[in-house]
């Protein structure tokens, strides 16, 4: 890995992409500390201290501390992620949108991207308005007039729009998936505070704690095992052999080669985890924004709020935590299948193989090949999806320390998945430029 990064900086084009990505990351982190106008920072700090274990702490983890600062990037990239999910689901309902999404051309992708951005801006407006309404009574705003409210809402919307633009620029001109990269940076920015908490477990006011040392070792070993498991699932693949028959065109002979189709255990990567996390936190976010007075009650909305925040809070009880874990598990599995088949179409692959005179040994060309690919892909995806889902929910159910490990499993999945995808893209950029020996072990 380090050799790849070293060689990447020696390659002018790749170095330019890396430096551009780092510049945009710096801009993102700088913006996380620019508080929106009209906020009393002292009152804000007191308000956020009481928000520990709520949906606010979970959003703060995703946004890299931007929410606790109520910065221009407080809403992070979540409106865009939610918009992407909605557009994907609408594509299954409306044939015209489904056709547009399946065409695959540059113009079609631009139209879908445009619709996603417009919906993201609309959702950002609703969420920004909700943030203002939710915290208006907490006394963190110096003025609660219409002008101040408009400035705060516009500032939050502008921050989300800038993040969408930053993510798009990283994807097109930088290294890695921009949206995933922003979430990745937001999560790892909380790493220093996690190290401090781990150190406080070991060294207390009364000296070195034996129980703290054991707890810290369990946490470290668990984190290492989680990382190893995620790397295994992300890197493992099934190679489906494909043979191409020889054919003579004029005086030249073509074909006759053997190749393979790589099918990964987790072909969808980290996106299903991000989608599922956003989907789970959305109800609590809306309830806190528009019905905050119902949270402390005993009605349906209060129960739904506790169920939604069970990912980040251990104070809601095991019943809510168990229900949350089951739904979270099913969502990750469902989004994994959805995203896998959205990126890999067995029927299309089988058609391309047949048109090029190829076949899978022992399988007839055409529909039998497509059925074979679907069957193989289903088995691989089931294993990968269940494995990743278990990693995501087990830390939430264990709750064996005072650290916020309920979100730790999801955080590790996102961080490791994005890191692997970025390294793979970096290696691909080097290979494309024919720098021999750069990726040799």
N, C-alpha and C positions, 0 to 999 in steps of 0.2 A: 504494500500500500504506500509506504513512505517513498519507495523508489519510483512508483508511478507519479506521485505528487512532485517529486524532485525533477523527473524528466518532463513533466507537464510544464513546469516553469522554464525549462530550457527551450520549449517549443513556442515560437513567437505568437502564433494564432491562439493556442490554448492558454498561454500566459495572459494574453489580452482578455480572454473570456473569464479567467479566474479573477483577475484584478477587477474587472467590471462587476462580477458577482460580489466580491468583497466590498466594493464601494457601495453597492445598493444595500447590502446587509448593514453597513455602518449607518447609512441613511435611515434604515428601518429602526435600528437600535436608538439612534439619536431622537427620532420622532416619538419613541416610547416614553420620553421624559419631557415632552412639550405638553404641558397641561392646557386644556381648552380654556378659552377666556371666561372670566367671571366666576372662577372657583376659589374658594377659601381653602388653601392647602392644609392648614392646621386642622380645620374641621373635617376635611377629607381623610386625613390620616387617622383621626379618631373613629370615623365612620367605618373605614375599611378594617380596622382592628376587630370590630365586632362582627365582621362578615366572614370570619374564619369558619370553614366547614360548610359554607353555603355555595350557591351557584356562582357567586362572585369570585370565590377563591379558585374555582375550576376554570372560569373564563380568564382569570388572571394568570393561571398556569399556562394556558394556551397562548395568551397574548404576550407572554414574557414580562409581566409586571406592568404592562401598559394600562390595564383596567384599574389597578390599585392607585395609579397616578392620575386616572381619568384623563389620559393624554388623547391626542388626536387619533391615535391608533388603538384606542381602548376596545373597540369592537373587533379588532383583529381582522382576519380574513373570513370569519364565519358567515357573514351574509352571502359571500360569493360561493362558499361551499354549499350552503343551503339552497341557493339558486341553482347550482349545478345538479343537485339531487332532484329538485322540482322539475327542471327541464328534462332530465333523464326519464323521470316517471311520466311526465306529460307525453314524451315520445312514444310511450307504450299505449297511450290512450288515443292520441290524434294521429291518423295515418299520414297526413301531410308533413308533420314534424318528424315522424319516424322515417319517412322517405328522405327528408332533408339530412337527417343524421346518418343515414346509411349510405348516402351517395359518396361520401368520402373525399370529394373534391375540395380544392382550396376555397372556392366561393361558398360552398355549403358549410364548411367549418367556420368561416368568417360570420355567416348569418347566425349559426347556432351560438357562436361566441358573443355576438352582438345581443341576442336575446337574453343570454345568461347575464351579461353585464347590466342590461337594463333592469332585469328582475333583481339583481344584486343591489343596485342603487335604490330601488323601491323598498327592498327589505331593510337596507341600511337606514333609510329614512324612518321606517316604522320602529326599528330597534333604537335609533338615536332619540327619537321622540319619547320612547318608553323609558330609556335611561334617565332622561331629564325628569319625567313625571315621577319615576321611582325614587329619585334622590332629591326631589324638590323640597320635601318636608323634612329632610335630614339636616338642613341648614348649611350644606356645603357650598351653596351658591350665594354670592354676595347680593344678588338681585334676582327676583323671580318674575320680572316683567316680561312682556312679549318679545321685546328686542333682545334681551339676554337669552331667552329661550331659543330664539331663531338663530342667534350666533352659535350657541352650543350645538344645536342640531346640525347646522350646516358644517361646523368644524368636524364633528364626528363623521358625518357623511363624506366630507372631503378626505378625511384620514383613511377611511375604508377604500375610497376610490383610488387614492395614491397607492395603497397596498396592492390593489388589483393590478395597477399599472406596473408596480415594481415586480410583482410575480410574473407578469407577462414578459417583461424585459429580461428577467433572469432566464426564463424558458427559451426565449428567442435568441438572445445574444450572450447569455452566460452559460453556466454549467448546472445541470439538474433541473428538476421541475420546480418552477418558481413558487407555486402555492404551497407545495410540500416543504420547500426550503424555508419559507417564512415561518411556518408552524414549527419546523425543526429548530430554527434559531431561537424562537420564543421559548421552547421547552428547555434547551440546553443553557439558556441564560439564567435559569433558575438553579442550575447545578451548584454554583458556589454556596447558595443558601442551604441546599441539601447537605453539602459537606459540613457546613457549620452545625446543622442539626445533628448530624452523625457524630461530630466531635463533642457536642454537648451531652450526648448519651453516654459517652465514655468519661469525660471530665465534667464532674458536677461541682457544686459549691463545697461539698464535703470531701472532695478528692476524686481519685480514679474509681469508677464503679465497675465491679466485676460483672454484674448483670448487664450493664451498658456495653461492656466489651463483647459479651456473648451475643447480645442483640445486634450489635454492629456487624459482627462476623456473619451472623445469619443473613442479615440484609445484603452484605457484600457477596456472599456465596450465592444467594438467591438471584441477585442482579447478574452475576457472571453466568449462571445457568440459563437465565432468561435470554441474555445476549447470545449465548451459544445456540440455544434452541431456535431463535429467530434467524440467525445466520444460516443454520442448517436448512430450515424450511425455505428461506429466500433463495438459497443457492442450489438446492437439489432440483433435478430435472429428469424427465424421462425422455430418452432419445428414440423417437419412432423412425425406424429405417425406411428409406424411400429409394427405389431403384428406377432408373430411366433407361428405356430400351434404346438400342442403337438404331439410327436411321441415316440413310444416305441422301444428301441433297447435292445434286450435281456430282462433282468429284470429291466432295468432302463428306466425312462421317461425323455425325453429331450424336450426343447422348452417350449411353453406356456407362454412366457414372452412378456411384452410390453416395447418397447423402442422408440426412436425417432431419426430422422436425423436433426441435427442443420444446418440450412441454414442462413448464415449471410447476412445482407444488403450489406456489402462491403467485400465479401469473398476474393477478390483480395488484400485487405489491401492497403498499401501505394505504392506498386510497379507501378500501372498505373500512379500515379502522377509523380514518378521519371522518368518513361519512357517518358511521355508526355513532361516533362520539358527538358530532354535531346534532344528529337526530335525537339522541337521548337528552341532551341539555336544552333543546329548543322549548319543550313544555314549561320547564322551570323558569326559563328566561322570560317567556311571555307572561307567566303568572306573576312573577316578581315585578314585571313592568306595569301590567294593567290591572292586577288584582292583588297587590301586596298585602292588603288588609285581610285577605282570606287565608294567608299562609299559616297563621297561628291557630286557626280554627280546627274544626273536625269534619268539614265537608269534603266534597269530591275534589275541589281544587287544592285543598290543603294536602289531601292524600296523594294527588298527582304530583304536587310539588315535592313532597318527601320522596316519592318513588323516583323522580327525575334526578334529585341531587344525591341519591344513595351512592352514586359513583364516587363522589368526593367527600361525603360526610358519613361518619360512623355513629352519629347521634340519632339517626332516624329509626334504628331498630333492625333486627335481622330479617324480619318479614319483608320490609321494603328493599333491603339489600339483596335478598335472595331473588325477589321478583325482578329487580333491576338487572341482576346478573343473568337471569334466564333470557330476558328480552334483549339485553346487550349481546349475549351469545348468539341468539337467533338472527339479530340484525347483521352481525359481522358475517355469519355464514351466508345469509341472503345477499348482502351487498357483494360478497366475494364471487358468488355465482353470477350475479348480475353484471359486475364489472368485467369478469373473465370472458363471458360470452359477448360483451360489448366490444372487446378488443381482439378476440379470436373467434372467427366464424368457421366452424368445421366444414360446413357446406361449401363455402367459398374456397377454402384450402383444398378440399377434395376435387372441386371443379378445376382448379388451377393445375393440380397434379395430373388429372386425366388429360387436360388439353395439351400438356407438355410431354405426354407419352410416358408418364411415370406411374408407379404402383407401389403399394406397401406389400412386401412378400407375404403370400398366403391370403391376401385380401383382394377381392375384385375391385376394379376401378369404379368410380361413381358413387352411388348411394351406399353400398357396403363400406366403402372407405370413410365416408362421412359418419356413418353409424359407429364405426370402429373408433374414429377420433373422438366422437362425443362420449362414448363409453369410457375410453381411457381418460379423457379430460375430466369427466364427472368423478371418477375414482380419485384422481390426483387432487382435484379441487376440494372434495369432501375431507380428505386427510389434512390438507393445508389449512382449510378454513376452520376446522375443529381445533387443530393444534394452536393456531393463532388466537382463536376465541378463548381457549382455556388459559393461555398465557395472559390474556387481557383481563379475565375475570377472577382468576385465582388470588392475585394480590389484594383485590377488593374484598374477597371473602375472608381471607386470612386475618388481615388487620392485626399483625403481630407486633407492631411497634407504634410509637407516637408520630412517626413520619407519615406524610401523606402518600402512603403506598397504594391507596385505593386507585389513584390515577397513575401509579408507577408503572403498572404493566402496560397500559396503553401508551404511556410516554416512551417506554423502552422500545415498543413495537414501532412507533413512529420514527424515533431517532435512528434506530438500527436500519430500518427499512429505507429511509431517505438516504442515509449514509451509503448503503450498498448500491442503491440506484444511481447516486451521484458518482461513485467510484467507477461503476460500470460504464456510465456515459463518458467519463474522463478517459477511460481506457479505450473506448470506441473512437473518441476524437484522436487519440494518439495513433491507433491502428490505421485510421483513414488517411493519415498523413504519411504512412509508410516509413515510420521510424523503427527500423528493425532492431530487435533486441531490447526494446524499452520494457516490454512486459514479460520478459523471460524471468523465470524464478531463479 
